[in-house]
Amino acid sequence: MRKLRSRIFGLLPVFVLTAALGGLLYLLSPERDMPFASGIPSGKTDKLLRDLGFQPYPFQESVDGLALKNINGNEIRLSELRGKVVFLNFWTTWCPDCRIEMPSLEKLHARFKNKNFAMFAVNLKEPPEQVQKFFSSHQLTFTGLLDPDGIIASKMAIRALPTTLIIAKNGTVLGMALGSRPWDGKKSIALFEHLVDQ
């Protein structure tokens, strides 16, 4: 018993040193302040996303390859938006929470549309005429996109409506927000001011 005790106490400095080195390596690690899924080292970005209730996006790859048609039939490729912060909102006209947040989306768009920012609302499985009518009646000026078969939503792991993805200037998804938000509120404005200025 005495030998065992002396061995344990003999190893104690090694354990302490190992723990101290591990803590130091964590503090010096560039991953410590990485946002959810992007390659942008910024503790501030991470904090602003969390303040708005964003969750980590389940995939790491770029979304550059995605292409959708707008409500006028013209194709929009995300690869052409490199250098801009992209706000990608998935919704339907029958979704009550989607309808509730639309005015705040419009206000956010009006505030940032002349900066490195692009807003898109991706409608799932509804006719273009129905989406056009909704945009017209609500006087929405951001771009409406169509996902008629839900294929893009499935590829992007959309499981609830509304869901919003924020895509960094480098084409990677920073995070996803499930449910509606006051997109014209102080926390949202702070996030997008930070992202467009990066």
C-alpha atoms as one frame of an Amber mdcrd trajectory, in Angstrom:
protein
   0.000   0.000   0.000   2.857   2.348   0.908   4.599   1.539  -2.429   1.403
   2.225  -4.376   0.925   5.553  -2.594   4.506   6.615  -3.311   4.105   5.681
  -6.996   0.904   7.757  -7.259   2.552  10.761  -5.600   5.591  10.247  -7.828
   3.397  10.516 -10.928   1.430  13.528  -9.656   3.862  16.122 -11.116   3.588
  14.383 -14.516  -0.234  14.614 -14.410  -0.099  18.281 -13.419   2.403  19.077
 -16.168   0.341  17.204 -18.776  -2.837  19.057 -17.776  -1.032  22.406 -17.873
   0.406  21.685 -21.339  -3.017  20.579 -22.607  -4.593  23.803 -21.359  -1.845
  25.889 -22.963  -2.237  24.103 -26.298  -6.018  24.729 -26.186  -5.498  28.432
 -25.512  -3.027  28.717 -28.384  -5.118  26.607 -30.786  -6.539  28.517 -33.778
  -9.665  26.300 -33.681 -10.659  27.637 -30.268 -12.202  30.785 -31.737 -13.445
  29.289 -34.989 -17.070  29.946 -35.876 -19.470  27.049 -36.332 -18.429  25.592
 -39.672 -16.426  28.154 -41.569 -12.725  28.719 -41.924 -12.892  32.241 -40.560
 -11.138  32.569 -37.184 -13.284  35.003 -35.231 -14.545  34.640 -31.693 -16.777
  37.657 -32.315 -18.541  35.964 -35.248 -19.180  32.905 -33.110 -20.601  35.007
 -30.264 -22.884  37.031 -32.551 -24.236  33.852 -34.150 -24.908  32.280 -30.759
 -26.623  35.464 -29.527 -29.137  35.026 -32.362 -29.653  31.338 -31.574 -27.801
  29.909 -34.563 -26.787  26.247 -34.557 -23.741  24.679 -36.178 -24.330  23.619
 -39.763 -23.929  19.814 -40.112 -21.727  19.958 -43.219 -18.336  21.552 -43.787
 -18.255  21.819 -47.559 -18.779  24.955 -49.623 -22.224  25.555 -51.152 -20.774
  27.141 -54.294 -22.194  24.413 -56.530 -25.833  25.185 -55.719 -28.026  26.799
 -58.365 -31.706  27.787 -58.144 -34.142  29.635 -60.384 -35.744  32.859 -59.215
 -39.463  33.529 -59.482 -38.921  34.941 -62.993 -37.196  31.771 -64.214 -33.606
  33.084 -64.176 -30.890  30.910 -62.641 -28.926  32.124 -59.618 -25.632  30.391
 -58.818 -24.191  30.786 -55.349 -20.689  30.556 -56.817 -21.314  33.957 -58.434
 -21.850  35.503 -54.993 -18.344  34.953 -53.634 -17.269  38.050 -51.734 -20.798
  38.646 -50.393 -22.502  37.560 -47.206 -25.502  35.479 -48.308 -28.727  35.243
 -46.305 -30.581  32.089 -47.436 -34.060  31.645 -45.961 -36.176  28.518 -46.611
 -39.932  29.076 -46.354 -43.467  28.498 -47.710 -46.514  30.746 -48.007 -48.570
  28.427 -45.748 -46.037  28.551 -42.880 -47.266  31.030 -40.195 -43.783  31.708
 -38.743 -42.411  32.276 -42.238 -45.055  34.916 -42.902 -44.434  36.584 -39.523
 -40.725  37.155 -40.167 -41.039  38.420 -43.749 -41.390  42.140 -42.825 -38.199
  41.951 -40.734 -36.386  40.251 -43.635 -37.428  43.124 -45.864 -36.088  45.683
 -43.367 -32.780  43.822 -43.053 -32.500  43.667 -46.827 -33.204  47.398 -47.182
 -30.468  48.159 -44.660 -27.721  46.008 -46.229 -28.633  45.680 -49.927 -26.004
  48.216 -51.008 -23.219  46.435 -49.111 -21.544  43.043 -49.672 -24.820  41.300
 -48.853 -27.387  39.248 -50.782 -30.727  37.974 -49.463 -32.686  35.072 -50.925
 -35.919  33.421 -49.812 -36.093  29.847 -51.124 -39.679  28.672 -51.472 -40.340
  24.943 -51.154 -42.664  23.094 -53.510 -45.084  25.889 -54.389 -46.015  27.198
 -57.873 -44.064  30.255 -59.104 -47.313  32.217 -59.558 -48.213  31.703 -55.895
 -44.787  32.893 -54.748 -44.895  35.892 -57.107 -48.315  36.860 -55.748 -47.016
  36.648 -52.170 -43.975  38.813 -52.970 -46.150  41.368 -54.719 -48.814  41.588
 -52.006 -46.166  41.967 -49.262 -44.014  44.363 -51.324 -40.860  42.263 -50.864
 -37.821  43.510 -52.774 -35.291  40.755 -52.024 -34.956  37.791 -54.391 -37.347
  34.865 -54.270 -35.946  31.491 -55.356 -37.782  28.250 -56.127 -37.083  24.717
 -54.948 -40.046  22.993 -56.667 -39.084  19.433 -55.714 -37.431  20.185 -52.364
 -34.152  18.730 -53.664 -32.000  21.691 -52.623 -33.608  21.817 -49.169 -32.877
  18.123 -48.739 -29.248  18.566 -49.845 -28.851  21.394 -47.351 -30.369  19.422
 -44.436 -33.443  21.660 -44.062 -35.811  19.915 -41.634 -38.033  22.771 -40.417
 -39.553  26.004 -41.703 -38.458  28.677 -41.628 -34.744  27.854 -41.603 -32.094
  30.439 -42.378 -28.497  29.785 -43.414 -25.816  32.463 -43.358 -23.061  31.950
 -45.914 -19.719  33.679 -45.466 -17.920  35.577 -48.208 -15.716  32.517 -48.789
 -18.755  30.344 -49.637 -18.995  28.276 -46.444 -22.045  28.154 -44.202 -21.507
  29.908 -40.871 -24.589  28.453 -39.181 -28.295  27.751 -39.355 -31.230  29.316
 -37.508 -34.382  27.269 -37.012 -37.604  29.230 -36.657 -38.403  32.904 -37.107
 -36.266  35.776 -35.801 -36.609  39.562 -35.535 -34.108  40.005 -38.377 -34.256
  43.789 -38.061 -33.393  43.666 -34.335 -30.175  44.872 -32.669 -28.523  41.435
 -32.468 -29.161  40.732 -36.131 -27.931  44.165 -37.237 -24.765  43.688 -35.158
 -24.111  40.302 -36.796 -24.485  41.524 -40.366 -22.564  44.741 -39.801 -19.706
  42.589 -38.510 -19.898  40.074 -41.385 -20.089  42.567 -44.258 -17.135  44.524
 -42.838 -14.872  41.439 -42.571
